Amino acid sequence: MEYQTSALWFYKPLPLLAVVLSFALSFIGFSAGLGYMLLIGLFWPVLIALYLHRQKESMKVWSPQENSEWLVYVNAIPVREQRSLLTNPGFSSPAKARRFFLTGFLLKLILQAGCVVLAVWQFIAAPLDLYSVAGSLVLLIPLAAAILRTGQRLFALNELQFAGIPHPDGQIWHQAQFVRSGETLPALKSLLSLI
């Protein structure tokens, strides 16, 4: 059983540091980092989850149901709840999986490029002093790393490997995953990551 006493991003120090740093940079005129956190960290996963839910309802996508039990404190009263986890989806064919992830990574790359363009515009509009140069470097380096990572995933789509998962009705669905150095990474986890 897992316990939730605060927001989930508090449990990982790197996303917390990124949010705090983006919030601090927005005070000196660089709001592109905060926009990136909202777009890629919040709205993008929600859009993907809604899309996959609609596809699952129309039986175009299938993912095994995984539940997680949580103990949440509401006004100091422990409440047990079950949450359904978003798992790597299975597609009816590897071609459909590649098409979904190709579209997803391209859209993510477009959103990331938009955030980089916004950061460059904010740097151009800012006064040329030590704070704005340092702030723009602190913002542009992680954004460039995120675009690079998404580009690497786009080029690695031809090397996707598929695991067959059986459906209770006997049909085999195909889950996409990246394999690197003998380690497998679900393609959906990579699509939803901040970088």
MDAnalysis code that builds the backbone (N, CA, C; Angstrom):
import MDAnalysis as mda
import numpy as np

u = mda.Universe.empty(585, n_residues=195, atom_resindex=np.repeat(np.arange(195), 3), trajectory=True)
u.add_TopologyAttr("name", ["N", "CA", "C"] * 195)
u.add_TopologyAttr("resid", np.arange(1, 196))
u.add_TopologyAttr("resname", ["MET", "GLU", "TYR", "GLN", "THR", "SER", "ALA", "LEU", "TRP", "PHE", "TYR", "LYS", "PRO", "LEU", "PRO", "LEU", "LEU", "ALA", "VAL", "VAL", "LEU", "SER", "PHE", "ALA", "LEU", "SER", "PHE", "ILE", "GLY", "PHE", "SER", "ALA", "GLY", "LEU", "GLY", "TYR", "MET", "LEU", "LEU", "ILE", "GLY", "LEU", "PHE", "TRP", "PRO", "VAL", "LEU", "ILE", "ALA", "LEU", "TYR", "LEU", "HIS", "ARG", "GLN", "LYS", "GLU", "SER", "MET", "LYS", "VAL", "TRP", "SER", "PRO", "GLN", "GLU", "ASN", "SER", "GLU", "TRP", "LEU", "VAL", "TYR", "VAL", "ASN", "ALA", "ILE", "PRO", "VAL", "ARG", "GLU", "GLN", "ARG", "SER", "LEU", "LEU", "THR", "ASN", "PRO", "GLY", "PHE", "SER", "SER", "PRO", "ALA", "LYS", "ALA", "ARG", "ARG", "PHE", "PHE", "LEU", "THR", "GLY", "PHE", "LEU", "LEU", "LYS", "LEU", "ILE", "LEU", "GLN", "ALA", "GLY", "CYS", "VAL", "VAL", "LEU", "ALA", "VAL", "TRP", "GLN", "PHE", "ILE", "ALA", "ALA", "PRO", "LEU", "ASP", "LEU", "TYR", "SER", "VAL", "ALA", "GLY", "SER", "LEU", "VAL", "LEU", "LEU", "ILE", "PRO", "LEU", "ALA", "ALA", "ALA", "ILE", "LEU", "ARG", "THR", "GLY", "GLN", "ARG", "LEU", "PHE", "ALA", "LEU", "ASN", "GLU", "LEU", "GLN", "PHE", "ALA", "GLY", "ILE", "PRO", "HIS", "PRO", "ASP", "GLY", "GLN", "ILE", "TRP", "HIS", "GLN", "ALA", "GLN", "PHE", "VAL", "ARG", "SER", "GLY", "GLU", "THR", "LEU", "PRO", "ALA", "LEU", "LYS", "SER", "LEU", "LEU", "SER", "LEU", "ILE"])
u.atoms.positions = np.array([
    [0.841, -1.172, 0.000],
    [0.000, 0.000, 0.000],
    [0.886, 1.236, 0.000],
    [0.499, 2.219, -0.757],
    [1.263, 3.455, -0.841],
    [0.492, 4.558, -0.115],
    [1.241, 5.526, 0.405],
    [0.631, 6.611, 1.159],
    [0.835, 7.917, 0.416],
    [-0.213, 8.697, 0.390],
    [-0.104, 10.009, -0.241],
    [-0.404, 11.065, 0.798],
    [0.582, 11.881, 1.090],
    [0.382, 12.977, 2.024],
    [0.626, 14.323, 1.363],
    [1.151, 14.308, 0.141],
    [1.409, 15.550, -0.584],
    [1.327, 15.248, -2.070],
    [1.538, 16.258, -2.874],
    [1.476, 16.083, -4.331],
    [2.545, 15.106, -4.786],
    [2.271, 14.363, -5.851],
    [3.164, 13.299, -6.295],
    [4.528, 13.804, -6.745],
    [4.621, 15.008, -7.325],
    [5.916, 15.462, -7.812],
    [6.840, 15.859, -6.673],
    [6.330, 15.903, -5.446],
    [7.195, 16.156, -4.305],
    [8.068, 14.951, -3.984],
    [7.687, 13.779, -4.469],
    [8.424, 12.562, -4.141],
    [9.715, 12.425, -4.937],
    [9.852, 13.126, -6.027],
    [11.063, 13.040, -6.834],
    [11.754, 14.397, -6.819],
    [13.009, 14.454, -6.424],
    [13.670, 15.748, -6.252],
    [13.950, 16.486, -7.563],
    [14.238, 15.771, -8.651],
    [14.573, 16.455, -9.899],
    [13.378, 17.212, -10.486],
    [12.189, 16.610, -10.584],
    [11.042, 17.412, -11.053],
    [10.707, 18.568, -10.116],
    [10.869, 18.355, -8.814],
    [10.613, 19.436, -7.858],
    [11.583, 20.586, -8.089],
    [12.866, 20.270, -8.294],
    [13.867, 21.293, -8.569],
    [13.548, 22.024, -9.868],
    [13.109, 21.284, -10.892],
    [12.772, 21.907, -12.174],
    [11.589, 22.859, -12.033],
    [10.583, 22.472, -11.260],
    [9.418, 23.341, -11.063],
    [9.810, 24.587, -10.292],
    [10.580, 24.425, -9.227],
    [11.000, 25.584, -8.419],
    [11.876, 26.521, -9.243],
    [12.800, 25.959, -10.016],
    [13.683, 26.767, -10.850],
    [12.890, 27.495, -11.945],
    [11.932, 26.810, -12.561],
    [11.103, 27.448, -13.588],
    [10.267, 28.569, -12.998],
    [9.757, 28.339, -11.801],
    [8.966, 29.376, -11.135],
    [9.834, 30.581, -10.795],
    [11.060, 30.330, -10.339],
    [11.975, 31.433, -10.009],
    [12.382, 32.194, -11.265],
    [12.629, 31.493, -12.367],
    [13.008, 32.161, -13.614],
    [11.871, 33.009, -14.188],
    [10.647, 32.630, -13.879],
    [9.527, 33.432, -14.389],
    [9.496, 34.818, -13.755],
    [10.099, 34.978, -12.575],
    [10.142, 36.291, -11.940],
    [11.135, 37.237, -12.604],
    [12.115, 36.693, -13.355],
    [13.051, 37.580, -14.043],
    [12.741, 37.646, -15.538],
    [11.547, 37.187, -15.919],
    [11.095, 37.367, -17.297],
    [11.205, 36.153, -18.192],
    [11.557, 35.001, -17.658],
    [11.665, 33.788, -18.468],
    [10.584, 32.794, -18.051],
    [9.413, 32.932, -18.631],
    [8.286, 32.067, -18.280],
    [8.177, 30.843, -19.180],
    [9.089, 30.673, -20.125],
    [9.021, 29.527, -21.033],
    [9.200, 28.212, -20.276],
    [10.006, 28.190, -19.236],
    [10.201, 26.979, -18.446],
    [8.941, 26.564, -17.713],
    [8.245, 27.537, -17.151],
    [6.988, 27.249, -16.475],
    [5.935, 26.787, -17.477],
    [5.935, 27.421, -18.651],
    [5.022, 26.975, -19.712],
    [5.332, 25.558, -20.155],
    [6.619, 25.227, -20.225],
    [7.025, 23.864, -20.587],
    [6.536, 22.868, -19.544],
    [6.704, 23.209, -18.272],
    [6.249, 22.314, -17.199],
    [4.744, 22.085, -17.272],
    [4.005, 23.143, -17.563],
    [2.550, 22.989, -17.659],
    [2.152, 22.189, -18.896],
    [2.778, 22.510, -20.042],
    [2.423, 21.808, -21.276],
    [2.826, 20.338, -21.247],
    [4.103, 20.073, -21.018],
    [4.621, 18.715, -21.121],
    [4.402, 17.921, -19.829],
    [4.409, 18.582, -18.707],
    [4.256, 17.872, -17.447],
    [2.829, 17.664, -17.002],
    [1.903, 18.482, -17.489],
    [0.522, 18.385, -17.014],
    [-0.459, 18.122, -18.153],
    [-0.527, 19.035, -19.137],
    [-1.547, 18.910, -20.179],
    [-1.262, 17.758, -21.141],
    [-0.014, 17.537, -21.506],
    [0.345, 16.482, -22.453],
    [-0.040, 15.094, -21.930],
    [0.326, 14.721, -20.692],
    [-0.099, 13.409, -20.199],
    [-1.618, 13.255, -20.105],
    [-2.310, 14.339, -19.761],
    [-3.765, 14.262, -19.680],
    [-4.361, 14.031, -21.067],
    [-3.850, 14.746, -22.078],
    [-4.349, 14.542, -23.441],
    [-4.086, 13.129, -23.938],
    [-2.903, 12.605, -23.685],
    [-2.573, 11.240, -24.108],
    [-3.463, 10.235, -23.378],
    [-3.666, 10.432, -22.078],
    [-4.506, 9.514, -21.309],
    [-5.952, 9.547, -21.800],
    [-6.464, 10.730, -22.102],
    [-7.833, 10.825, -22.623],
    [-7.956, 10.158, -23.987],
    [-6.962, 10.362, -24.842],
    [-6.981, 9.742, -26.156],
    [-6.942, 8.215, -26.033],
    [-6.054, 7.709, -25.195],
    [-5.956, 6.256, -25.032],
    [-7.218, 5.681, -24.403],
    [-7.848, 6.430, -23.513],
    [-9.105, 5.965, -22.915],
    [-10.202, 5.843, -23.975],
    [-10.288, 6.838, -24.847],
    [-11.291, 6.763, -25.928],
    [-10.997, 5.608, -26.873],
    [-9.717, 5.399, -27.191],
    [-9.355, 4.293, -28.068],
    [-9.624, 2.944, -27.399],
    [-9.430, 2.884, -26.094],
    [-9.690, 1.639, -25.369],
    [-11.177, 1.319, -25.339],
    [-12.003, 2.356, -25.183],
    [-13.452, 2.140, -25.185],
    [-13.956, 1.648, -26.530],
    [-13.315, 2.092, -27.622],
    [-13.736, 1.649, -28.952],
    [-12.970, 0.395, -29.400],
    [-12.219, -0.223, -28.461],
    [-11.496, -1.488, -28.699],
    [-10.424, -1.387, -29.783],
    [-9.843, -0.206, -29.966],
    [-8.723, -0.042, -30.896],
    [-7.388, -0.192, -30.175],
    [-7.428, -0.047, -28.871],
    [-6.250, -0.157, -28.018],
    [-6.661, -0.955, -26.793],
    [-5.742, -1.740, -26.284],
    [-6.031, -2.473, -25.048],
    [-4.825, -2.383, -24.133],
    [-5.093, -2.201, -22.866],
    [-4.011, -2.245, -21.878],
    [-4.516, -3.008, -20.665],
    [-3.654, -3.822, -20.102],
    [-4.085, -4.578, -18.920],
    [-4.417, -3.643, -17.772],
    [-5.443, -3.993, -17.035],
    [-5.886, -3.171, -15.912],
    [-4.950, -3.392, -14.731],
    [-4.342, -2.338, -14.252],
    [-3.499, -2.396, -13.057],
    [-4.022, -1.368, -12.072],
    [-4.271, -1.823, -10.875],
    [-4.755, -0.934, -9.826],
    [-3.699, -0.780, -8.752],
    [-3.748, 0.364, -8.099],
    [-2.831, 0.656, -7.006],
    [-3.668, 1.124, -5.818],
    [-3.362, 0.573, -4.651],
    [-4.080, 0.990, -3.451],
    [-3.328, 2.119, -2.775],
    [-4.067, 3.136, -2.384],
    [-3.475, 4.297, -1.732],
    [-4.203, 4.564, -0.424],
    [-3.480, 5.091, 0.526],
    [-4.055, 5.574, 1.761],
    [-3.865, 7.088, 1.756],
    [-4.961, 7.811, 1.588],
    [-4.928, 9.267, 1.456],
    [-5.536, 9.866, 2.721],
    [-4.907, 10.895, 3.238],
    [-5.417, 11.556, 4.430],
    [-6.247, 12.766, 4.024],
    [-7.526, 12.715, 4.352],
    [-8.446, 13.816, 4.084],
    [-8.869, 14.374, 5.435],
    [-8.446, 15.572, 5.719],
    [-8.701, 16.208, 7.017],
    [-8.294, 15.291, 8.171],
    [-7.112, 14.713, 8.067],
    [-6.506, 13.840, 9.070],
    [-7.250, 12.515, 9.237],
    [-8.112, 12.189, 8.303],
    [-8.826, 10.913, 8.345],
    [-8.271, 10.038, 7.231],
    [-7.743, 8.870, 7.560],
    [-7.207, 7.999, 6.504],
    [-8.330, 7.402, 5.656],
    [-8.186, 7.535, 4.352],
    [-9.182, 7.029, 3.408],
    [-8.467, 6.120, 2.428],
    [-8.966, 4.904, 2.279],
    [-8.400, 3.974, 1.301],
    [-9.057, 4.220, -0.049],
    [-8.216, 4.224, -1.074],
    [-8.774, 4.362, -2.423],
    [-7.927, 3.556, -3.396],
    [-8.574, 3.129, -4.457],
    [-7.883, 2.410, -5.514],
    [-7.800, 3.310, -6.726],
    [-6.633, 3.309, -7.351],
    [-6.425, 4.103, -8.556],
    [-6.038, 3.172, -9.686],
    [-6.569, 3.469, -10.840],
    [-6.212, 2.706, -12.031],
    [-4.984, 3.351, -12.652],
    [-3.950, 2.548, -12.888],
    [-2.703, 3.068, -13.434],
    [-2.747, 3.069, -14.953],
    [-2.156, 4.082, -15.553],
    [-2.029, 4.139, -17.001],
    [-0.830, 3.286, -17.388],
    [-1.090, 2.215, -18.119],
    [-0.023, 1.295, -18.500],
    [0.259, 1.425, -19.990],
    [1.360, 0.856, -20.397],
    [1.762, 0.872, -21.800],
    [0.670, 0.177, -22.628],
    [0.091, 0.849, -23.613],
    [-1.031, 0.267, -24.341],
    [-0.591, -0.794, -25.339],
    [-1.488, -1.703, -25.612],
    [-1.265, -2.708, -26.642],
    [-2.074, -2.339, -27.876],
    [-1.466, -2.474, -29.042],
    [-2.124, -2.156, -30.312],
    [-2.336, -3.442, -31.085],
    [-3.283, -3.409, -32.020],
    [-3.597, -4.624, -32.772],
    [-2.481, -5.030, -33.728],
    [-1.645, -4.078, -34.124],
    [-0.521, -4.417, -35.002],
    [0.661, -3.507, -34.675],
    [1.892, -3.958, -34.965],
    [3.058, -3.096, -34.732],
    [3.014, -1.809, -35.556],
    [2.419, -1.855, -36.747],
    [2.331, -0.645, -37.576],
    [1.472, 0.423, -36.904],
    [0.377, 0.017, -36.278],
    [-0.484, 0.991, -35.582],
    [0.232, 1.573, -34.365],
    [1.011, 0.752, -33.689],
    [1.775, 1.245, -32.538],
    [2.813, 2.257, -32.997],
    [3.537, 1.944, -34.071],
    [4.538, 2.893, -34.589],
    [3.886, 4.203, -35.008],
    [2.732, 4.120, -35.653],
    [2.042, 5.334, -36.108],
    [1.620, 6.190, -34.917],
    [1.100, 5.556, -33.855],
    [0.696, 6.300, -32.666],
    [1.896, 7.003, -32.031],
    [2.996, 6.261, -31.857],
    [4.159, 6.857, -31.198],
    [4.870, 7.860, -32.096],
    [4.845, 7.653, -33.399],
    [5.413, 8.651, -34.307],
    [4.652, 9.959, -34.198],
    [3.324, 9.893, -34.233],
    [2.494, 11.095, -34.090],
    [2.709, 11.736, -32.725],
    [2.759, 10.921, -31.676],
    [2.937, 11.452, -30.330],
    [4.271, 12.156, -30.145],
    [5.352, 11.526, -30.617],
    [6.670, 12.152, -30.461],
    [6.818, 13.384, -31.346],
    [6.200, 13.391, -32.520],
    [6.241, 14.592, -33.365],
    [5.507, 15.752, -32.702],
    [4.324, 15.479, -32.135],
    [3.583, 16.540, -31.445],
    [4.348, 17.041, -30.218],
    [4.974, 16.120, -29.507],
    [5.777, 16.525, -28.343],
    [6.954, 17.385, -28.783],
    [7.586, 17.024, -29.894],
    [8.711, 17.805, -30.417],
    [8.257, 19.211, -30.823],
    [7.082, 19.320, -31.406],
    [6.543, 20.630, -31.794],
    [6.284, 21.490, -30.547],
    [5.703, 20.890, -29.502],
    [5.474, 21.639, -28.264],
    [6.790, 22.092, -27.635],
    [7.779, 21.194, -27.632],
    [9.079, 21.550, -27.069],
    [9.758, 22.644, -27.885],
    [9.665, 22.561, -29.201],
    [10.267, 23.595, -30.052],
    [9.581, 24.937, -29.825],
    [8.283, 24.929, -29.619],
    [7.570, 26.164, -29.306],
    [8.059, 26.790, -28.015],
    [8.341, 25.971, -27.013],
    [8.870, 26.487, -25.745],
    [10.279, 27.056, -25.917],
    [11.089, 26.425, -26.767],
    [12.438, 26.943, -27.026],
    [12.358, 28.280, -27.754],
    [11.468, 28.393, -28.738],
    [11.297, 29.658, -29.464],
    [10.847, 30.751, -28.499],
    [9.928, 30.417, -27.599],
    [9.477, 31.391, -26.602],
    [10.635, 31.815, -25.692],
    [11.470, 30.863, -25.297],
    [12.621, 31.193, -24.448],
    [13.610, 32.096, -25.176],
    [13.836, 31.845, -26.463],
    [14.745, 32.700, -27.246],
    [14.163, 34.100, -27.376],
    [12.864, 34.203, -27.638],
    [12.232, 35.529, -27.725],
    [12.344, 36.263, -26.395],
    [12.164, 35.557, -25.297],
    [12.266, 36.197, -23.993],
    [13.702, 36.647, -23.717],
    [14.685, 35.883, -24.195],
    [16.081, 36.296, -24.030],
    [16.365, 37.550, -24.847],
    [15.849, 37.598, -26.080],
    [16.065, 38.770, -26.935],
    [15.422, 40.008, -26.316],
    [14.253, 39.853, -25.710],
    [13.535, 40.988, -25.131],
    [14.112, 41.421, -23.783],
    [14.865, 40.553, -23.128],
    [15.407, 40.870, -21.800],
    [16.612, 41.796, -21.924],
    [16.862, 42.598, -20.892],
    [18.070, 43.428, -20.898],
    [19.308, 42.534, -20.810],
    [20.372, 42.968, -21.459],
    [21.595, 42.166, -21.506],
    [22.405, 42.391, -20.231],
    [22.146, 41.566, -19.231],
    [22.912, 41.613, -17.992],
    [23.187, 40.183, -17.533],
    [23.887, 40.063, -16.429],
    [24.312, 38.746, -15.946],
    [23.121, 37.852, -15.607],
    [22.073, 38.426, -14.999],
    [20.917, 37.630, -14.602],
    [20.177, 37.054, -15.805],
    [19.991, 37.868, -16.836],
    [19.251, 37.368, -17.993],
    [20.063, 36.345, -18.781],
    [21.375, 36.526, -18.880],
    [22.207, 35.548, -19.576],
    [22.229, 34.229, -18.802],
    [22.425, 34.300, -17.484],
    [22.436, 33.083, -16.667],
    [21.066, 32.406, -16.683],
    [20.008, 33.208, -16.580],
    [18.657, 32.651, -16.612],
    [18.341, 31.979, -17.928],
    [18.761, 32.595, -19.034],
    [18.488, 31.987, -20.339],
    [19.278, 30.697, -20.528],
    [20.522, 30.654, -20.036],
    [21.310, 29.417, -20.133],
    [20.718, 28.305, -19.274],
    [20.285, 28.661, -18.066],
    [19.661, 27.673, -17.183],
    [18.376, 27.142, -17.803],
    [17.698, 27.957, -18.583],
    [16.452, 27.538, -19.221],
    [16.687, 26.814, -20.542],
    [17.577, 27.339, -21.369],
    [17.763, 26.782, -22.712],
    [18.493, 25.437, -22.726],
    [19.422, 25.219, -21.816],
    [20.168, 23.952, -21.824],
    [19.250, 22.758, -21.539],
    [18.405, 22.791, -20.495],
    [17.495, 21.649, -20.300],
    [16.462, 21.505, -21.423],
    [15.987, 22.635, -21.973],
    [15.029, 22.545, -23.075],
    [15.673, 21.925, -24.306],
    [16.933, 22.304, -24.578],
    [17.637, 21.703, -25.712],
    [17.884, 20.213, -25.468],
    [18.179, 19.842, -24.231],
    [18.365, 18.422, -23.902],
    [17.066, 17.642, -24.081],
    [15.939, 18.257, -23.733],
    [14.647, 17.586, -23.909],
    [14.330, 17.392, -25.389],
    [14.628, 18.399, -26.215],
    [14.396, 18.254, -27.660],
    [15.316, 17.183, -28.228],
    [16.545, 17.152, -27.778],
    [17.481, 16.131, -28.241],
    [16.992, 14.732, -27.876],
    [16.509, 14.561, -26.662],
    [16.002, 13.253, -26.224],
    [14.788, 12.836, -27.049],
    [13.882, 13.769, -27.311],
    [12.714, 13.444, -28.129],
    [13.130, 13.106, -29.552],
    [14.103, 13.837, -30.092],
    [14.619, 13.508, -31.427],
    [15.243, 12.128, -31.472],
    [15.978, 11.755, -30.419],
    [16.554, 10.409, -30.358],
    [15.468, 9.354, -30.334],
    [14.406, 9.607, -29.603],
    [13.288, 8.647, -29.559],
    [12.603, 8.548, -30.914],
    [12.496, 9.673, -31.610],
    [11.896, 9.639, -32.951],
    [12.715, 8.774, -33.906],
    [14.034, 8.941, -33.862],
    [14.888, 8.146, -34.738],
    [14.934, 6.681, -34.316],
    [14.668, 6.410, -33.055],
    [14.696, 5.029, -32.565],
    [13.371, 4.300, -32.769],
    [12.378, 4.967, -33.351],
    [11.085, 4.313, -33.551],
    [11.184, 3.103, -34.475],
    [12.129, 3.101, -35.401],
    [12.295, 1.944, -36.276],
    [12.848, 0.746, -35.521],
    [13.474, 1.005, -34.370],
    [14.053, -0.067, -33.574],
    [13.149, -0.496, -32.426],
    [11.888, -0.052, -32.438],
    [10.967, -0.450, -31.382],
    [10.847, -1.964, -31.351],
    [10.774, -2.500, -30.165],
    [10.509, -3.919, -30.022],
    [9.125, -4.076, -29.424],
    [8.501, -5.178, -29.736],
    [7.117, -5.376, -29.321],
    [6.993, -6.630, -28.474],
    [6.242, -6.491, -27.402],
    [5.924, -7.626, -26.544],
    [4.454, -7.959, -26.770],
    [4.180, -9.203, -27.002],
    [2.795, -9.629, -27.197],
    [2.127, -9.872, -25.858],
    [0.971, -9.247, -25.673],
    [0.195, -9.474, -24.449],
    [-1.131, -10.098, -24.851],
    [-1.482, -11.204, -24.222],
    [-2.735, -11.871, -24.595],
    [-3.940, -11.191, -23.951],
    [-4.966, -11.022, -24.729],
    [-6.245, -10.501, -24.249],
    [-7.059, -11.698, -23.769],
    [-7.949, -11.521, -22.803],
    [-8.753, -12.661, -22.352],
    [-9.562, -13.339, -23.466],
    [-9.870, -12.616, -24.548],
    [-10.623, -13.241, -25.638],
    [-9.723, -13.990, -26.625],
    [-8.418, -14.013, -26.373],
    [-7.494, -14.784, -27.194],
    [-6.691, -13.974, -28.190],
    [-7.038, -12.712, -28.400],
    [-6.297, -11.877, -29.347],
    [-4.976, -11.428, -28.723],
    [-3.949, -11.318, -29.553],
    [-2.638, -10.848, -29.090],
    [-2.501, -9.371, -29.445],
    [-2.173, -8.556, -28.444],
    [-1.936, -7.128, -28.632],
    [-0.447, -6.872, -28.510],
    [0.025, -5.816, -29.151],
    [1.449, -5.527, -29.235],
    [1.793, -4.263, -28.452],
    [2.630, -4.425, -27.416],
    [3.108, -3.291, -26.627],
    [4.477, -2.873, -27.134],
    [4.642, -1.571, -27.368],
    [5.913, -1.045, -27.875],
    [6.837, -0.704, -26.710],
    [8.124, -0.985, -26.916],
    [9.114, -0.649, -25.901],
    [10.456, -0.390, -26.561],
    [11.217, 0.505, -25.940],
    [12.570, 0.786, -26.382],
    [13.512, -0.129, -25.605],
    [14.504, -0.671, -26.285],
    [15.507, -1.500, -25.628],
    [16.855, -0.818, -25.807],
    [17.502, -0.548, -24.688],
    [18.803, 0.116, -24.727],
    [19.690, -0.482, -23.648],
    [20.819, -0.981, -24.036],
    [21.780, -1.609, -23.128],
    [21.145, -2.748, -22.333],
    [20.282, -3.498, -22.985],
    [19.633, -4.628, -22.331],
    [18.491, -4.242, -21.407],
    [18.177, -2.977, -21.319],
    [17.124, -2.486, -20.448],
    [15.921, -2.088, -21.297],
    [14.729, -2.473, -20.891],
    [13.528, -2.111, -21.648],
    [12.842, -0.924, -20.983],
    [12.366, -0.011, -21.812],
    [11.638, 1.164, -21.361],
    [10.321, 1.203, -22.134],
    [9.192, 1.160, -21.440],
    [7.919, 1.248, -22.159],
    [7.845, 2.530, -22.970],
    [7.362, 2.424, -24.194],
    [7.326, 3.579, -25.088],
    [6.423, 4.670, -24.540],
    [5.351, 4.306, -23.853],
    [4.455, 5.315, -23.305],
    [5.142, 6.117, -22.198],
    [5.947, 5.467, -21.393],
    [6.674, 6.178, -20.327],
    [7.617, 7.208, -20.938],
    [8.262, 6.843, -22.026],
    [9.163, 7.766, -22.701],
    [8.387, 8.930, -23.325],
    [7.212, 8.641, -23.861],
    [6.394, 9.688, -24.479],
    [5.884, 10.689, -23.444],
    [5.618, 10.232, -22.239],
    [5.053, 11.097, -21.214],
    [6.091, 11.749, -20.308],
    [7.366, 11.418, -20.489],
    [8.395, 11.979, -19.606],
    [8.633, 13.463, -19.909],
    [9.149, 14.176, -18.919],
    [9.437, 15.598, -19.088],
    [10.590, 15.824, -20.055],
    [11.557, 14.930, -20.082],
    [12.680, 15.076, -20.994],
    [12.774, 13.904, -21.930],
])
